[in-house]
């Protein structure tokens, strides 16, 4: 397995949706990335630093020469955004994963649904658990807040135990990495957290949209029919009912499991 780094340009407009307009900027295997002290965050820092500082670097402010149809052009690029899946963004930003106590690296007031249930969050509080559908209540981190978190973690790292650091990382939603991208002054300008584009890891995005659709469908069925959970289970087992390809008999029996369907949200 490898991490692939692609580069494209906004000036391609609608063509950015075509694979041929995404150029390979680098490849690193998962094993290699894990063997580096700061992981993928350190790798991306080194790649971007090279692109900014080297004479022919794509992000060098002096620009570089391109020859197209025998015409010499001076090109300059600036980094508009970093787009990636949750796993890559979590690694690059040294944030906790989607299964952590603070599953969203975008918002400082969102906590996991398990902790939300434990703390019995009141509507008047700023904290929200990840199943909330009220997007206006999501309070997003500023770059300065994320940098401040790294500073606070550094203080704990330098003065207290590893166990205390682990606790603080869990509470704040970020890991401390002294050599990673967020610790580098240049990279804080080139690729601050606000340039990392990805979905809110909330509600519809936490376990996929299909789960929410099944939940909405089941709620409607219960409101307007006399169907029971047992009826739906029997339908799954006796008819030629399939989800995606073949999910197997064991999973099929659990599609309409009461422990999922009796909750407000589906599994």
C-alpha positions as a Markdown table, in Angstrom:
| # | Residue | x | y | z |
|---|---|---|---|---|
| 1 | Unk | 0.0 | 0.0 | 0.0 |
| 2 | Unk | 1.2 | 3.5 | -0.8 |
| 3 | Unk | 0.4 | 7.1 | -0.3 |
| 4 | Unk | 0.1 | 8.9 | -3.7 |
| 5 | Unk | 0.6 | 12.6 | -4.0 |
| 6 | Unk | -1.0 | 14.3 | -7.0 |
| 7 | Unk | -0.9 | 17.8 | -8.2 |
| 8 | Unk | -3.2 | 19.7 | -10.5 |
| 9 | Unk | -4.1 | 23.4 | -11.2 |
| 10 | Unk | -7.3 | 25.3 | -10.7 |
| 11 | Unk | -6.8 | 26.9 | -14.1 |
| 12 | Unk | -7.7 | 23.6 | -15.7 |
| 13 | Unk | -11.3 | 24.5 | -14.7 |
| 14 | Unk | -13.7 | 21.6 | -15.5 |
| 15 | Unk | -10.8 | 19.5 | -16.7 |
| 16 | Unk | -9.6 | 18.9 | -13.1 |
| 17 | Unk | -12.2 | 16.1 | -13.0 |
| 18 | Unk | -10.2 | 14.2 | -15.6 |
| 19 | Unk | -7.5 | 11.8 | -14.4 |
| 20 | Unk | -5.0 | 12.9 | -17.1 |
| 21 | Unk | -4.9 | 16.4 | -15.5 |
| 22 | Unk | -3.7 | 15.1 | -12.1 |
| 23 | Unk | 0.1 | 14.7 | -12.2 |
| 24 | Unk | 2.0 | 12.4 | -9.9 |
| 25 | Unk | 4.0 | 14.5 | -7.5 |
| 26 | Unk | 5.3 | 11.7 | -5.3 |
| 27 | Unk | 4.8 | 8.1 | -4.0 |
| 28 | Unk | 5.7 | 6.7 | -0.6 |
| 29 | Unk | 4.8 | 3.3 | 0.8 |
| 30 | Unk | 2.9 | 3.0 | 4.1 |
| 31 | Unk | 5.8 | 1.1 | 5.6 |
| 32 | Unk | 8.3 | 3.8 | 4.6 |
| 33 | Unk | 6.1 | 6.6 | 6.0 |
| 34 | Unk | 5.6 | 4.7 | 9.3 |
| 35 | Unk | 9.4 | 4.3 | 9.7 |
| 36 | Unk | 9.9 | 8.1 | 9.6 |
| 37 | Unk | 9.8 | 9.7 | 13.1 |
| 38 | Unk | 6.9 | 12.1 | 12.2 |
| 39 | Unk | 5.2 | 9.7 | 9.8 |
| 40 | Unk | 3.3 | 11.1 | 6.8 |
| 41 | Unk | 3.3 | 14.6 | 8.4 |
| 42 | Unk | 7.1 | 14.6 | 8.3 |
| 43 | Unk | 7.1 | 13.2 | 4.7 |
| 44 | Unk | 4.7 | 16.0 | 3.5 |
| 45 | Unk | 6.8 | 18.6 | 5.3 |
| 46 | Unk | 9.9 | 17.5 | 3.5 |
| 47 | Unk | 8.2 | 17.3 | 0.1 |
| 48 | Unk | 6.6 | 20.8 | 0.4 |
| 49 | Unk | 9.9 | 22.3 | 1.8 |
| 50 | Unk | 11.7 | 20.9 | -1.3 |
| 51 | Unk | 9.1 | 22.3 | -3.6 |
| 52 | Unk | 9.3 | 25.8 | -1.9 |
| 53 | Unk | 13.1 | 26.0 | -1.4 |
| 54 | Unk | 14.7 | 24.2 | -4.4 |
| 55 | Unk | 15.6 | 26.1 | -7.5 |
| 56 | Unk | 13.2 | 24.2 | -9.7 |
| 57 | Unk | 10.6 | 23.7 | -7.0 |
| 58 | Unk | 7.0 | 23.9 | -8.1 |
| 59 | Unk | 6.2 | 26.3 | -5.2 |
| 60 | Unk | 9.3 | 28.4 | -5.5 |
| 61 | Unk | 8.2 | 32.1 | -5.6 |
| 62 | Unk | 10.8 | 32.9 | -8.3 |
| 63 | Unk | 8.9 | 30.6 | -10.6 |
| 64 | Unk | 10.3 | 28.2 | -13.2 |
| 65 | Unk | 10.5 | 27.9 | -17.0 |
| 66 | Unk | 8.2 | 25.8 | -19.1 |
| 67 | Unk | 8.5 | 25.1 | -22.8 |
| 68 | Unk | 5.2 | 24.5 | -24.6 |
| 69 | Unk | 5.1 | 24.3 | -28.4 |
| 70 | Unk | 8.6 | 25.8 | -28.5 |
| 71 | Unk | 7.4 | 28.8 | -26.5 |
| 72 | Unk | 9.2 | 29.6 | -23.3 |
| 73 | Unk | 6.9 | 30.5 | -20.4 |
| 74 | Unk | 7.6 | 31.5 | -16.8 |
| 75 | Unk | 5.2 | 29.7 | -14.4 |
| 76 | Unk | 4.5 | 30.4 | -10.7 |
| 77 | Unk | 2.3 | 28.3 | -8.5 |
| 78 | Unk | 0.9 | 28.7 | -5.1 |
| 79 | Unk | -0.8 | 26.0 | -3.0 |
| 80 | Unk | -4.5 | 26.6 | -3.0 |
| 81 | Unk | -5.7 | 23.5 | -1.0 |
| 82 | Unk | -4.7 | 20.1 | 0.2 |
| 83 | Unk | -7.5 | 17.5 | -0.6 |
| 84 | Unk | -7.3 | 14.0 | 0.8 |
| 85 | Unk | -9.3 | 11.3 | 2.6 |
| 86 | Unk | -9.7 | 11.3 | 6.3 |
| 87 | Unk | -6.8 | 8.9 | 7.0 |
| 88 | Unk | -4.3 | 10.9 | 5.0 |
| 89 | Unk | -5.4 | 14.2 | 6.5 |
| 90 | Unk | -5.3 | 12.8 | 10.0 |
| 91 | Unk | -1.7 | 11.7 | 9.4 |
| 92 | Unk | -0.6 | 14.9 | 7.8 |
| 93 | Unk | -2.2 | 17.2 | 10.5 |
| 94 | Unk | -1.2 | 14.8 | 13.3 |
| 95 | Unk | -4.9 | 14.8 | 14.4 |
| 96 | Unk | -6.7 | 12.0 | 16.2 |
| 97 | Unk | -8.6 | 9.6 | 13.9 |
| 98 | Unk | -12.3 | 9.5 | 13.4 |
| 99 | Unk | -12.7 | 6.9 | 16.1 |
| 100 | Unk | -11.1 | 9.2 | 18.7 |
| 101 | Unk | -12.7 | 11.3 | 21.5 |
| 102 | Unk | -12.6 | 14.3 | 19.2 |
| 103 | Unk | -13.2 | 12.8 | 15.8 |
| 104 | Unk | -13.3 | 15.9 | 13.7 |
| 105 | Unk | -10.1 | 18.0 | 13.1 |
| 106 | Unk | -12.2 | 20.8 | 11.7 |
| 107 | Unk | -14.3 | 21.5 | 14.8 |
| 108 | Unk | -13.2 | 22.1 | 18.4 |
| 109 | Unk | -16.6 | 21.4 | 20.0 |
| 110 | Unk | -17.5 | 18.1 | 18.4 |
| 111 | Unk | -16.9 | 14.9 | 20.4 |
| 112 | Unk | -17.7 | 11.2 | 19.7 |
| 113 | Unk | -21.2 | 9.9 | 20.1 |
| 114 | Unk | -20.0 | 7.6 | 22.9 |
| 115 | Unk | -18.6 | 10.4 | 25.0 |
| 116 | Unk | -21.7 | 12.5 | 24.1 |
| 117 | Unk | -24.0 | 9.9 | 25.6 |
| 118 | Unk | -21.8 | 9.6 | 28.7 |
| 119 | Unk | -21.7 | 13.3 | 29.4 |
| 120 | Unk | -25.4 | 13.9 | 28.7 |
| 121 | Unk | -24.8 | 17.2 | 26.8 |
| 122 | Unk | -27.3 | 19.9 | 27.4 |
| 123 | Unk | -28.6 | 22.0 | 24.4 |
| 124 | Unk | -27.3 | 25.1 | 26.1 |
| 125 | Unk | -23.7 | 23.8 | 26.0 |
| 126 | Unk | -21.3 | 24.4 | 23.1 |
| 127 | Unk | -20.3 | 20.8 | 23.0 |
| 128 | Unk | -22.0 | 18.6 | 20.4 |
| 129 | Unk | -21.6 | 14.9 | 19.7 |
| 130 | Unk | -20.9 | 13.8 | 16.1 |
| 131 | Unk | -24.4 | 12.7 | 15.4 |
| 132 | Unk | -25.7 | 16.2 | 15.6 |
| 133 | Unk | -27.4 | 17.4 | 12.4 |
| 134 | Unk | -27.3 | 21.1 | 13.3 |
| 135 | Unk | -24.5 | 22.4 | 11.2 |
| 136 | Unk | -24.8 | 25.9 | 12.6 |
| 137 | Unk | -23.7 | 24.6 | 15.9 |
| 138 | Unk | -20.3 | 23.3 | 14.6 |
| 139 | Unk | -17.6 | 25.6 | 15.8 |
| 140 | Unk | -14.5 | 25.4 | 13.6 |
| 141 | Unk | -10.9 | 25.6 | 14.6 |
| 142 | Unk | -8.9 | 28.6 | 13.4 |
| 143 | Unk | -5.3 | 28.0 | 12.4 |
| 144 | Unk | -4.1 | 29.9 | 15.5 |
| 145 | Unk | -6.1 | 27.6 | 17.7 |
| 146 | Unk | -4.5 | 24.5 | 16.2 |
| 147 | Unk | -1.0 | 26.0 | 16.5 |
| 148 | Unk | -1.8 | 26.9 | 20.1 |
| 149 | Unk | -2.8 | 23.3 | 20.8 |
| 150 | Unk | 0.6 | 22.2 | 19.4 |
| 151 | Unk | 2.3 | 24.7 | 21.8 |
| 152 | Unk | 0.3 | 23.4 | 24.8 |
| 153 | Unk | 1.2 | 19.8 | 23.9 |
| 154 | Unk | 4.9 | 20.8 | 23.6 |
| 155 | Unk | 4.9 | 22.2 | 27.1 |
| 156 | Unk | 3.4 | 18.9 | 28.4 |
| 157 | Unk | 5.8 | 16.9 | 26.3 |
| 158 | Unk | 8.8 | 18.8 | 27.7 |
| 159 | Unk | 7.8 | 18.9 | 31.4 |
| 160 | Unk | 5.5 | 16.0 | 32.2 |
| 161 | Unk | 5.1 | 12.2 | 31.7 |
| 162 | Unk | 4.2 | 10.3 | 28.5 |
| 163 | Unk | 1.0 | 9.3 | 30.2 |
| 164 | Unk | 0.0 | 12.9 | 30.8 |
| 165 | Unk | 0.9 | 13.8 | 27.2 |
| 166 | Unk | -1.3 | 10.9 | 25.9 |
| 167 | Unk | -4.2 | 12.2 | 28.0 |
| 168 | Unk | -3.8 | 15.8 | 26.7 |
| 169 | Unk | -3.6 | 14.5 | 23.1 |
| 170 | Unk | -6.8 | 12.6 | 23.6 |
| 171 | Unk | -8.6 | 15.6 | 25.1 |
| 172 | Unk | -7.3 | 18.1 | 22.5 |
| 173 | Unk | -7.8 | 15.9 | 19.5 |
| 174 | Unk | -4.2 | 16.2 | 18.1 |
| 175 | Unk | -1.0 | 14.3 | 18.6 |
| 176 | Unk | 2.3 | 16.1 | 19.3 |
| 177 | Unk | 5.0 | 15.8 | 16.7 |
| 178 | Unk | 8.1 | 18.0 | 17.1 |
| 179 | Unk | 9.2 | 17.5 | 13.5 |
| 180 | Unk | 5.9 | 17.3 | 11.8 |
| 181 | Unk | 4.2 | 19.7 | 9.4 |
| 182 | Unk | 2.4 | 21.8 | 12.1 |
| 183 | Unk | 5.6 | 22.4 | 14.0 |
| 184 | Unk | 7.5 | 23.9 | 11.0 |
| 185 | Unk | 7.2 | 27.7 | 10.7 |
| 186 | Unk | 7.4 | 27.7 | 6.9 |
| 187 | Unk | 4.8 | 25.0 | 6.6 |
| 188 | Unk | 2.4 | 26.8 | 8.8 |
| 189 | Unk | 2.4 | 29.4 | 6.0 |
| 190 | Unk | 2.5 | 27.1 | 3.1 |
| 191 | Unk | -0.1 | 24.5 | 4.3 |
| 192 | Unk | -2.0 | 25.7 | 7.4 |
| 193 | Unk | -4.9 | 23.5 | 8.6 |
| 194 | Unk | -7.4 | 25.9 | 6.9 |
| 195 | Unk | -6.0 | 24.8 | 3.5 |
| 196 | Unk | -6.8 | 21.2 | 4.2 |
| 197 | Unk | -10.2 | 20.5 | 2.5 |
| 198 | Unk | -12.4 | 17.6 | 3.6 |
| 199 | Unk | -15.9 | 16.8 | 4.8 |
| 200 | Unk | -17.2 | 17.3 | 8.3 |
| 201 | Unk | -16.8 | 13.8 | 9.9 |
| 202 | Unk | -20.3 | 14.1 | 11.4 |
| 203 | Unk | -23.6 | 12.3 | 11.1 |
| 204 | Unk | -24.0 | 11.5 | 7.4 |
| 205 | Unk | -20.3 | 11.2 | 7.0 |
| 206 | Unk | -19.4 | 9.1 | 10.1 |
| 207 | Unk | -20.7 | 5.8 | 8.9 |
| 208 | Unk | -21.9 | 6.6 | 5.4 |
| 209 | Unk | -25.1 | 8.1 | 4.0 |
| 210 | Unk | -26.6 | 4.7 | 3.4 |
| 211 | Unk | -27.1 | 4.0 | 7.1 |
| 212 | Unk | -29.0 | 7.3 | 7.5 |
| 213 | Unk | -31.2 | 6.5 | 4.5 |
| 214 | Unk | -32.0 | 3.0 | 5.9 |
| 215 | Unk | -32.9 | 4.7 | 9.2 |
| 216 | Unk | -35.2 | 7.2 | 7.6 |
| 217 | Unk | -36.8 | 4.5 | 5.5 |
| 218 | Unk | -37.4 | 2.3 | 8.5 |
| 219 | Unk | -38.9 | 5.2 | 10.5 |
| 220 | Unk | -41.4 | 5.9 | 7.7 |
| 221 | Unk | -42.3 | 2.2 | 7.4 |
| 222 | Unk | -43.1 | 2.0 | 11.1 |
| 223 | Unk | -45.3 | 5.2 | 11.0 |
| 224 | Unk | -47.5 | 4.1 | 8.1 |
| 225 | Unk | -47.7 | 0.3 | 8.3 |
| 226 | Unk | -48.1 | -2.5 | 10.8 |
| 227 | Unk | -44.9 | -4.2 | 9.8 |
| 228 | Unk | -42.7 | -5.5 | 12.6 |
| 229 | Unk | -38.9 | -6.0 | 12.7 |
| 230 | Unk | -39.5 | -9.8 | 12.5 |
| 231 | Unk | -41.4 | -9.3 | 9.2 |
| 232 | Unk | -38.4 | -7.5 | 7.6 |
| 233 | Unk | -36.0 | -10.1 | 8.9 |
| 234 | Unk | -38.1 | -12.9 | 7.4 |
| 235 | Unk | -38.2 | -10.9 | 4.1 |
| 236 | Unk | -34.4 | -10.7 | 4.0 |
| 237 | Unk | -33.9 | -14.4 | 4.8 |
| 238 | Unk | -36.5 | -15.9 | 2.5 |
| 239 | Unk | -36.4 | -13.7 | -0.6 |
| 240 | Unk | -33.6 | -13.0 | -2.9 |
| 241 | Unk | -32.7 | -9.8 | -1.1 |
| 242 | Unk | -29.1 | -8.5 | -1.5 |
| 243 | Unk | -27.1 | -5.4 | -0.5 |
| 244 | Unk | -24.3 | -4.4 | -2.9 |
| 245 | Unk | -22.9 | -7.8 | -4.1 |
| 246 | Unk | -23.2 | -10.7 | -1.7 |
| 247 | Unk | -22.9 | -9.8 | 2.0 |
| 248 | Unk | -23.3 | -13.3 | 3.3 |
| 249 | Unk | -26.0 | -15.0 | 5.3 |
| 250 | Unk | -24.7 | -13.9 | 8.7 |
| 251 | Unk | -24.7 | -10.2 | 7.8 |
| 252 | Unk | -28.0 | -10.5 | 6.0 |
| 253 | Unk | -29.7 | -11.7 | 9.2 |
| 254 | Unk | -28.5 | -8.5 | 10.9 |
| 255 | Unk | -29.6 | -6.0 | 8.3 |
| 256 | Unk | -32.8 | -5.4 | 10.3 |
| 257 | Unk | -31.4 | -6.3 | 13.8 |
| 258 | Unk | -33.6 | -4.8 | 16.6 |
| 259 | Unk | -30.5 | -3.5 | 18.4 |
| 260 | Unk | -29.9 | -1.2 | 15.5 |
| 261 | Unk | -33.4 | -0.4 | 14.4 |
| 262 | Unk | -34.7 | 0.5 | 17.9 |
| 263 | Unk | -32.1 | 3.3 | 18.1 |
| 264 | Unk | -32.6 | 6.8 | 16.8 |
| 265 | Unk | -29.9 | 6.2 | 14.2 |
| 266 | Unk | -29.1 | 3.1 | 12.2 |
| 267 | Unk | -26.0 | 1.3 | 13.6 |
